[in-house]
Amino acid sequence: MNSIVNELRGVLLPLQNAVLLLPNLAMAEVVGYRDAESVTNAPEWLNGFIVWNQKKIPLIAFESLVGDQTAKPGHRARIALCYNPDEFSDIPLLGLLCKSIPHLARLDEQTLRDDKETTDLPDMVLRHVYYDGKDAWIPDLEKLAEASSVFL
């Protein structure tokens, strides 16, 4: 008897007080934390730009987009490099600041539940969901890249 398994692979990005959830295919790499080159008049969520593989990548502190205060990165901090869905953008990748190492997640009907009650989502957030009963945000990577490109 054959059964169809409805399961996706995702990545959980731990923030200070929240978690981001992305499809596994959205991730390019995870690198150690490094200070970003600051940007004049940048919004609170844009820590600046880092250089990775000779590309200028925005470093984003997502907490400030969902109403949390961004904490100073600790010794376990990492940067999750994510692909920009808009392949024609000047910004091919986004760096999302994580408090520690991201980890894989199995997404299926038992582990993932959409939060249908939250209708007023923060800017640059696609969805609020529950993974294994815990809050998670799905970021709008395309909007983040578009907003960051103004500061290139």
C-alpha positions in Angstrom: 0.0 0.0 0.0 1.5 3.3 -1.1 0.8 6.5 0.9 1.5 10.0 0.0 3.5 11.9 2.7 2.6 15.5 3.0 5.8 16.8 4.6 8.1 19.7 3.9 11.5 20.5 5.3 11.9 23.8 6.9 14.5 25.7 9.0 13.8 27.3 12.3 15.8 30.5 13.0 16.0 31.2 16.7 15.8 34.9 17.6 15.9 36.3 21.1 12.2 36.0 21.9 10.8 34.5 18.7 11.4 32.0 15.9 11.4 32.4 12.2 10.3 29.6 9.9 11.6 29.3 6.4 11.5 26.6 3.7 14.8 24.7 3.6 15.2 25.7 0.0 15.3 29.4 1.0 18.6 28.9 3.0 21.9 29.4 1.3 24.2 29.0 4.3 24.7 29.8 8.0 27.8 31.8 9.0 29.3 33.0 12.2 28.3 36.4 13.5 30.3 39.4 12.2 29.8 43.1 12.7 28.0 44.9 9.9 29.0 48.1 8.2 26.5 50.6 9.6 24.2 52.6 7.4 23.2 56.2 7.9 19.5 56.8 8.5 18.7 53.0 8.4 15.6 51.7 10.2 16.1 49.8 13.5 15.7 46.4 11.8 18.7 47.0 9.4 21.9 46.5 11.3 23.9 47.4 8.2 25.7 45.3 5.5 28.2 42.5 5.6 30.3 41.2 2.8 30.0 37.5 2.0 31.6 36.0 -1.2 32.2 39.5 -2.5 28.6 40.4 -2.2 27.1 43.1 0.0 24.4 41.5 2.1 21.9 43.3 4.4 22.0 42.1 8.1 18.5 42.2 9.4 17.4 42.1 13.1 13.9 40.7 12.6 12.9 41.2 16.3 12.4 44.9 15.7 9.9 44.1 12.9 7.7 42.1 15.3 7.8 44.5 18.2 10.6 43.0 20.2 13.8 44.8 21.2 16.9 43.6 19.4 19.5 42.2 21.9 23.2 42.5 21.5 24.5 39.3 19.7 26.1 36.8 22.0 28.9 34.4 21.4 26.5 31.8 19.8 25.0 34.3 17.4 24.8 33.3 13.7 23.8 34.8 10.4 21.4 32.8 8.3 21.9 33.7 4.6 18.7 33.4 2.7 18.0 33.7 -1.0 16.0 36.6 -2.2 12.9 35.2 -4.1 13.3 38.1 -6.6 16.2 36.8 -8.7 16.6 40.1 -10.5 17.2 42.1 -7.4 20.4 44.0 -6.6 20.4 42.0 -3.3 20.7 38.3 -4.0 20.8 37.2 -0.3 19.6 38.5 3.0 21.4 37.9 6.3 19.0 37.2 9.2 20.5 37.6 12.7 20.0 34.5 14.8 20.7 34.1 18.5 22.1 30.6 17.9 22.5 27.9 15.2 19.3 27.4 13.1 18.0 23.8 12.9 15.9 21.7 10.5 12.2 21.2 11.0 9.8 18.6 9.6 6.6 20.4 8.6 3.4 18.5 8.3 -0.2 18.6 9.5 0.8 17.5 13.1 3.7 20.0 13.6 2.5 23.1 11.7 -0.7 25.1 12.3 -1.7 28.4 10.7 -2.7 31.2 13.1 -6.0 32.3 11.5 -6.8 34.7 14.3 -3.8 37.1 13.8 -5.0 39.4 11.0 -2.9 42.5 11.7 0.6 41.1 10.8 3.7 43.2 11.4 5.3 44.8 8.3 7.4 42.3 6.3 5.7 39.2 7.8 3.8 36.8 5.6 2.3 34.6 8.3 2.1 33.9 11.9 2.1 30.1 12.6 2.6 27.6 15.3 5.3 25.0 15.0 5.0 22.2 17.6 2.7 24.5 19.6 5.2 27.5 19.6 4.9 30.8 17.9 6.8 31.3 14.6 6.9 34.0 12.0 7.3 33.5 8.3 9.2 36.5 6.9 8.5 38.2 3.6 12.0 37.9 2.2 11.1 39.7 -1.0 9.8 42.8 0.9 12.9 42.7 3.2 15.2 42.7 0.2 13.3 45.5 -1.5 13.3 47.7 1.6 17.0 47.0 2.2 18.0 47.8 -1.4 17.2 51.5 -0.7 20.3 51.6 1.5 22.8 50.0 -0.9 
